Amino acid sequence: MLNPSWIEISESALRHNIRFLKKWIGASATFSSVIKGNAYGHGIETFVPLAEKCGLRHFSVFSADEAERALICRTKKKSEIMIMGAIDDEDLEWAIENGISFYVFDLDRLEAARQAAVKAGSPARIHIELETGMNRTGLREAEVDRAVVMLKSHPESFIVEGICTHYAGAESIGNYFRIKNQIRIFDELSTRMEGEGIEARRKHTACSAAALNYPDTIMDMVRFGIAQYGFWPTQETRMHYFIQHSPESNHRTTQLLKPVMSWKSRIMAIQDVAAGEFIGYGMTYQATRKQKIASVPVGYFHGFARNLSNLGHVLVKGRRALVVGTVAMNMMMIDVTDIPGIQKGDEVVIIGKQKRMNISVASFSDMTRNLNYEVLVSLSCDIPRVVVA
Ligand SMILES: *Cc1c(COP(=O)(O)O)cnc(C)c1O
């Protein structure tokens, strides 16, 4: 392999997560696989065909460029692609021609979609996004009635694929009342649209945390991001699940979600450093004794945060090794003094399991205050992604 590190994507872990999540939402709800942010760092081109192999047929992206990547790499013509965010008006026709559906979050977009549908000679597949309290994007109450008029006067231009919204933090109990209020507003507005004869193919509001914490939000489809990759949105969500659904289980050993990704590299060089010497750039780490220091060709360029300097760990020979000195752009040093038999070329696990040890993405988050999400999407697109069993 030409690359100094690689990311393994586990098919069995993904199958396991999909099985658990599908069972949770029931057979009548569609599982939409959210693949924005380069499939949360897993790599769109690797992840989409694998997810299709595991039975998924609906993909949600943030923007048109991601939709194009999904379109190119999908292996099933039936796989649907939905844009939840950014697409320029001039690209709407392209989306329509390729059967890609997109969110309509204001009246200008609705009009632009109508014009694009006329040009394309086929209807636009749209999702009416309702503003329910996040105050980000979506049609407000007063706009909903105008949208209904537009939809009813141009039935040939639209297929209403969805009516949807997004919750402002369903992963934290601190937002409980805000979320409950959003659910109520969504019900009111969507019922009003239905009363006016606007029947959407699917009502969808839930992300991972909403589906797990507020089952009422599951409706006709769930947009699963983080959970499908094997991560709980927060520890709070995980505990909430266990307390509600399997209080007798052993939380430590019952693995309902399995991390799909591992990140690995190899030892590049080994040096003996005398006591008192400084290691790496600057003077952040001074050897306290004669130490064996190994370099690993992974740095902040690849997504290993510089603020893990003197703080992060990796696994070598099934043992934890501390990152010593400052993480550089392409390299970091680790202390392997107490790990016998280390050799150049030995496997280094940066995220994932080795023998009986494990380094979770959450452990990065604990040390840097970055979310799981941030750690994952920081992983450079240049690192090759390989599917493993
Ligand atoms: C990112 C996103 C999701 C998925 O969120 P997770 O917390 O990763 O499950 C769902 N819906 C929208 C609109 C999003 O932007």
The ligand as an SDF file (V2000), in Angstrom:
LIG
                    3D

 15 15  0  0  0  0  0  0  0  0999 V2000
  -27.0910   15.1770    9.6300 C   0  0  0  0  0  0  0  0  0  0  0  0
  -28.5480   15.0900    9.5380 C   0  0  0  0  0  0  0  0  0  0  0  0
  -29.2200   13.9340    9.9490 C   0  0  0  0  0  0  0  0  0  0  0  0
  -28.5140   12.7600   10.5940 C   0  0  0  0  0  0  0  0  0  0  0  0
  -28.1410   13.0870   11.9130 O   0  0  0  0  0  0  0  0  0  0  0  0
  -27.5020   11.9830   12.8860 P   0  0  0  0  0  0  0  0  0  0  0  0
  -27.4740   12.6630   14.2070 O   0  0  0  0  0  0  0  0  0  0  0  0
  -26.1190   11.7380   12.3930 O   0  0  0  0  0  0  0  0  0  0  0  0
  -28.3350   10.7810   12.8140 O   0  0  0  0  0  0  0  0  0  0  0  0
  -30.5950   13.8870    9.7580 C   0  0  0  0  0  0  0  0  0  0  0  0
  -31.2590   14.9300    9.2100 N   0  0  0  0  0  0  0  0  0  0  0  0
  -30.6410   16.0640    8.8190 C   0  0  0  0  0  0  0  0  0  0  0  0
  -31.4380   17.1670    8.2160 C   0  0  0  0  0  0  0  0  0  0  0  0
  -29.2780   16.1920    8.9760 C   0  0  0  0  0  0  0  0  0  0  0  0
  -28.6660   17.3120    8.5980 O   0  0  0  0  0  0  0  0  0  0  0  0
  1  2  1  0
  2  3  1  0
  2 14  2  0
  3  4  1  0
  3 10  2  0
  4  5  1  0
  5  6  1  0
  6  7  2  0
  6  8  1  0
  6  9  1  0
 10 11  1  0
 11 12  2  0
 12 13  1  0
 12 14  1  0
 14 15  1  0
M  END
$$$$
